[in-house]
Amino acid sequence: MFQLADVEYEDKRVDQDEWKVMKPNTGLGKLPVLEVDGKELPQSGAICRFVAREHGFYPPDSWGRAQVDVITETIVENDASLKKVLLERDQEKKEVLKKEYVEGSLKRQSENLEKLLRKNNEGVGWFVGDKITLADVMVFCIYYDINSSVLGKDPSGLPNLDGFELLKSFIVRFKLEPKIAEWIEKRPMTPF
């Protein structure tokens, strides 16, 4: 969202060795952490909502903000299934969990998101209103980056979106936004 809002920021990625040193000094002992004016804000959801409110990625009206929250909660509902895949060390079990995730949680999420997208402008724009919101950013990130990484697929292949043409078109449309395209080109390559 900083990239979209033309806000200057430092994207600091840390390796395992750096993290061991930093961990005891972070508020909750977890990443990510956003530092603003010398204060640390932990928890990815809190960070996303803070940045969205500060930089105009929430609609101005209560109903619009609630719709953004519906979409973000639809994404968060999948966290437990996704986490199982991420944490499984046994490769055979991991493959089974991936298949269950794709055919179960991810499919239901895609159906629900496609339905929500269709409600706004028949699905040819953004999820809420007529400009990019936190909802759009989160949907793009979960499909383009996280699902691709977890499933071991190239993000440009838009994994597991067959039958979800509105959602697939949305991902392409978002990716082609000039500031997003620029960010994808220059960002550091890390698993998430």
C-alpha positions as CSV (number, residue, x, y, z in Angstrom):
1,M,0.0,0.0,0.0
2,F,2.9,2.3,0.6
3,Q,3.9,1.9,-3.1
4,L,0.4,2.6,-4.2
5,A,0.2,5.7,-2.0
6,D,3.6,7.0,-3.0
7,V,4.8,6.9,0.6
8,E,8.5,6.6,1.2
9,Y,9.4,3.6,3.4
10,E,12.1,1.1,4.1
11,D,11.3,-2.6,3.5
12,K,13.7,-4.4,5.8
13,R,13.9,-8.2,5.3
14,V,15.8,-10.2,7.9
15,D,17.4,-13.6,7.7
16,Q,17.2,-16.2,10.5
17,D,20.5,-15.1,12.1
18,E,19.3,-11.4,12.2
19,W,15.9,-12.5,13.6
20,K,17.5,-14.4,16.5
21,V,19.1,-11.2,17.6
22,M,16.0,-9.0,17.0
23,K,13.3,-11.3,18.4
24,P,13.8,-10.6,22.1
25,N,13.5,-6.9,21.4
26,T,10.3,-6.9,19.4
27,G,7.0,-6.4,21.3
28,L,5.4,-9.7,20.6
29,G,8.5,-11.7,19.4
30,K,7.0,-12.0,15.9
31,L,7.3,-10.5,12.5
32,P,6.2,-8.4,10.7
33,V,6.6,-5.2,12.7
34,L,5.9,-1.7,11.3
35,E,7.9,1.1,12.8
36,V,6.3,4.6,12.7
37,D,7.9,7.6,14.4
38,G,10.0,5.3,16.7
39,K,6.9,3.2,17.7
40,E,6.5,-0.5,16.8
41,L,3.2,-1.9,15.5
42,P,3.1,-5.7,15.4
43,Q,0.6,-8.1,13.8
44,S,0.1,-8.1,10.0
45,G,-3.6,-7.5,10.2
46,A,-3.2,-4.5,12.5
47,I,-0.4,-3.2,10.2
48,C,-2.6,-3.6,7.1
49,R,-5.6,-1.8,8.6
50,F,-3.4,1.0,10.1
51,V,-1.7,1.7,6.7
52,A,-5.1,1.4,4.9
53,R,-6.7,4.0,7.2
54,E,-3.7,6.3,7.1
55,H,-3.4,6.3,3.3
56,G,-6.9,6.1,1.9
57,F,-7.4,2.4,1.3
58,Y,-10.6,2.2,3.3
59,P,-13.8,3.8,1.8
60,P,-15.0,7.0,3.5
61,D,-18.4,5.5,4.6
62,S,-19.1,2.9,7.2
63,W,-20.9,0.5,4.8
64,G,-17.9,0.6,2.4
65,R,-15.5,-0.1,5.3
66,A,-17.6,-3.0,6.4
67,Q,-17.5,-4.5,2.9
68,V,-13.7,-4.2,2.9
69,D,-13.8,-6.0,6.3
70,V,-16.0,-8.8,4.9
71,I,-13.5,-9.5,2.1
72,T,-10.5,-9.4,4.4
73,E,-12.3,-11.8,6.9
74,T,-13.1,-14.1,4.0
75,I,-9.4,-14.3,3.4
76,V,-8.5,-14.7,7.1
77,E,-10.9,-17.7,7.4
78,N,-8.4,-19.7,5.4
79,D,-5.5,-19.0,7.7
80,A,-5.7,-22.3,9.6
81,S,-5.8,-24.5,6.5
82,L,-3.0,-22.6,5.0
83,K,-0.9,-22.7,8.1
84,K,-1.2,-26.5,8.2
85,V,0.4,-26.7,4.8
86,L,3.1,-24.2,5.7
87,L,4.1,-25.9,8.9
88,E,4.1,-29.5,7.7
89,R,7.7,-30.8,7.3
90,D,6.9,-34.3,6.0
91,Q,6.7,-33.9,2.2
92,E,4.2,-36.7,1.6
93,K,1.8,-35.3,4.2
94,K,2.4,-31.8,2.9
95,E,1.3,-32.8,-0.6
96,V,-1.9,-34.3,0.9
97,L,-2.5,-31.1,2.8
98,K,-2.0,-29.0,-0.3
99,K,-4.5,-31.1,-2.2
100,E,-7.0,-30.8,0.6
101,Y,-6.4,-27.0,0.8
102,V,-6.9,-26.5,-3.0
103,E,-10.0,-28.7,-3.2
104,G,-11.5,-27.5,0.1
105,S,-10.7,-24.2,1.7
106,L,-9.1,-22.4,-1.3
107,K,-12.0,-23.5,-3.6
108,R,-14.6,-22.2,-1.1
109,Q,-12.7,-19.0,-0.6
110,S,-12.5,-18.5,-4.4
111,E,-16.2,-19.1,-4.8
112,N,-17.0,-16.5,-2.0
113,L,-14.6,-13.9,-3.3
114,E,-15.9,-14.3,-6.9
115,K,-19.4,-13.8,-5.5
116,L,-18.3,-10.7,-3.6
117,L,-16.4,-9.3,-6.6
118,R,-19.4,-9.7,-8.9
119,K,-21.5,-7.6,-6.5
120,N,-19.5,-4.5,-7.3
121,N,-19.8,-3.4,-11.0
122,E,-20.4,-7.0,-12.1
123,G,-16.8,-7.8,-11.1
124,V,-15.1,-5.7,-13.7
125,G,-13.4,-3.2,-11.3
126,W,-12.4,-3.5,-7.7
127,F,-14.0,-5.3,-4.8
128,V,-15.4,-2.2,-3.1
129,G,-16.2,1.1,-4.8
130,D,-14.3,2.4,-7.7
131,K,-10.7,2.6,-6.4
132,I,-8.3,0.2,-4.8
133,T,-8.9,-0.7,-1.2
134,L,-7.3,-2.9,1.4
135,A,-9.6,-5.7,0.2
136,D,-8.0,-5.6,-3.3
137,V,-4.5,-5.6,-1.9
138,M,-5.2,-8.5,0.4
139,V,-6.9,-10.6,-2.3
140,F,-4.0,-10.0,-4.7
141,C,-1.4,-10.9,-2.1
142,I,-3.1,-14.1,-1.0
143,Y,-3.5,-15.4,-4.6
144,Y,-0.5,-13.9,-6.4
145,D,2.1,-14.4,-3.6
146,I,1.1,-16.6,-0.8
147,N,-0.9,-19.3,-2.5
148,S,1.7,-19.4,-5.3
149,S,4.5,-19.8,-2.8
150,V,2.7,-22.4,-0.6
151,L,1.6,-24.4,-3.7
152,G,5.0,-24.2,-5.3
153,K,3.7,-22.4,-8.4
154,D,4.8,-19.4,-10.4
155,P,2.5,-16.6,-9.5
156,S,2.1,-15.6,-13.2
157,G,0.3,-19.0,-13.6
158,L,-2.5,-17.8,-11.3
159,P,-2.7,-21.2,-9.5
160,N,-6.0,-22.9,-9.1
161,L,-8.3,-20.2,-10.5
162,D,-9.8,-22.3,-13.2
163,G,-13.5,-21.6,-13.2
164,F,-13.1,-18.3,-11.4
165,E,-12.7,-16.0,-14.4
166,L,-13.7,-12.7,-12.6
167,L,-11.1,-13.4,-9.9
168,K,-8.5,-14.4,-12.4
169,S,-9.2,-11.1,-14.4
170,F,-9.0,-9.1,-11.2
171,I,-5.6,-10.6,-10.4
172,V,-4.3,-9.6,-13.9
173,R,-5.9,-6.2,-13.6
174,F,-4.3,-5.5,-10.2
175,K,-0.9,-6.8,-11.4
176,L,-1.0,-4.4,-14.4
177,E,-1.6,-1.3,-12.2
178,P,1.6,0.7,-13.0
179,K,2.8,1.1,-9.3
180,I,2.1,-2.6,-8.6
181,A,3.9,-3.7,-11.8
182,E,6.9,-1.5,-10.8
183,W,6.9,-3.0,-7.3
184,I,6.8,-6.6,-8.5
185,E,9.7,-5.9,-10.8
186,K,12.0,-4.4,-8.1
187,R,10.9,-6.0,-4.9
188,P,13.2,-8.4,-2.9
189,M,12.4,-12.0,-3.7
190,T,11.5,-13.8,-0.4
191,P,9.0,-16.6,0.2
192,F,6.3,-14.1,1.4
